[in-house]
Amino acid sequence: MTREFKLEGFDLRIDGEVLDHIVANAIKRETGARGLASTLTRHLEDVAFGAFGVDRAGVIDVSLAAGEIAVDVR
């Protein structure tokens, strides 16, 4: 995902706290790597559709806010 965003001119930054949160959920649900990928994809898909192919660049920060994954595009 980082590479895809970089090719479109965006720097994807995922906070370590987000990764811990996603891993904990995958372990709890026993989904393994597929659970990790699908969680990130679900949160970044709308951002990708809105940002890719547009003549601009920026930073996409993925963080944890009040226990929920938040995505901020700058």
One Martini backbone bead per residue (centre of mass of N, CA, C, O) as a GRO file, in nm:
protein
   74
    1MET     BB    1   0.057   0.063  -0.020
    2THR     BB    2   0.290   0.259  -0.002
    3ARG     BB    3   0.369   0.236  -0.301
    4GLU     BB    4   0.105   0.331  -0.429
    5PHE     BB    5   0.102   0.611  -0.300
    6LYS     BB    6   0.381   0.703  -0.405
    7LEU     BB    7   0.305   0.688  -0.712
    8GLU     BB    8   0.078   0.928  -0.644
    9GLY     BB    9   0.234   1.134  -0.424
   10PHE     BB   10   0.210   0.978  -0.143
   11ASP     BB   11   0.252   0.977   0.210
   12LEU     BB   12   0.236   0.693   0.406
   13ARG     BB   13   0.123   0.708   0.753
   14ILE     BB   14   0.158   0.464   1.014
   15ASP     BB   15   0.084   0.417   1.319
   16GLY     BB   16   0.180   0.192   1.556
   17GLU     BB   17  -0.096   0.184   1.705
   18VAL     BB   18  -0.254   0.077   1.464
   19LEU     BB   19  -0.109  -0.190   1.428
   20ASP     BB   20  -0.176  -0.301   1.708
   21HIS     BB   21  -0.484  -0.290   1.671
   22ILE     BB   22  -0.502  -0.478   1.422
   23VAL     BB   23  -0.363  -0.723   1.546
   24ALA     BB   24  -0.555  -0.765   1.784
   25ASN     BB   25  -0.807  -0.813   1.605
   26ALA     BB   26  -0.695  -1.055   1.443
   27ILE     BB   27  -0.653  -1.238   1.686
   28LYS     BB   28  -0.943  -1.230   1.801
   29ARG     BB   29  -1.067  -1.330   1.505
   30GLU     BB   30  -0.874  -1.523   1.347
   31THR     BB   31  -0.755  -1.389   1.047
   32GLY     BB   32  -0.488  -1.280   1.008
   33ALA     BB   33  -0.355  -1.136   0.729
   34ARG     BB   34  -0.630  -1.073   0.601
   35GLY     BB   35  -0.724  -0.886   0.830
   36LEU     BB   36  -0.509  -0.674   0.797
   37ALA     BB   37  -0.559  -0.594   0.501
   38SER     BB   38  -0.868  -0.531   0.517
   39THR     BB   39  -0.853  -0.303   0.721
   40LEU     BB   40  -0.676  -0.109   0.560
   41THR     BB   41  -0.842  -0.102   0.301
   42ARG     BB   42  -1.106   0.010   0.419
   43HIS     BB   43  -0.965   0.291   0.513
   44LEU     BB   44  -0.814   0.361   0.216
   45GLU     BB   45  -1.006   0.348  -0.029
   46ASP     BB   46  -1.138   0.632  -0.037
   47VAL     BB   47  -0.875   0.787  -0.057
   48ALA     BB   48  -0.776   0.663  -0.321
   49PHE     BB   49  -1.017   0.746  -0.502
   50GLY     BB   50  -0.978   1.062  -0.439
   51ALA     BB   51  -0.650   1.084  -0.510
   52PHE     BB   52  -0.619   0.927  -0.751
   53GLY     BB   53  -0.538   1.109  -1.047
   54VAL     BB   54  -0.459   1.358  -0.901
   55ASP     BB   55  -0.296   1.678  -0.921
   56ARG     BB   56  -0.142   1.571  -0.635
   57ALA     BB   57   0.005   1.599  -0.310
   58GLY     BB   58   0.096   1.416   0.004
   59VAL     BB   59  -0.040   1.326   0.323
   60ILE     BB   60  -0.109   1.012   0.497
   61ASP     BB   61  -0.270   0.972   0.804
   62VAL     BB   62  -0.264   0.701   1.041
   63SER     BB   63  -0.475   0.678   1.328
   64LEU     BB   64  -0.569   0.691   1.674
   65ALA     BB   65  -0.916   0.764   1.778
   66ALA     BB   66  -1.091   0.653   2.025
   67GLY     BB   67  -1.024   0.348   1.906
   68GLU     BB   68  -1.006   0.462   1.611
   69ILE     BB   69  -0.960   0.481   1.280
   70ALA     BB   70  -0.775   0.751   1.125
   71VAL     BB   71  -0.792   0.966   0.829
   72ASP     BB   72  -0.545   1.201   0.697
   73VAL     BB   73  -0.541   1.461   0.453
   74ARG     BB   74  -0.257   1.688   0.326
   0.00000   0.00000   0.00000
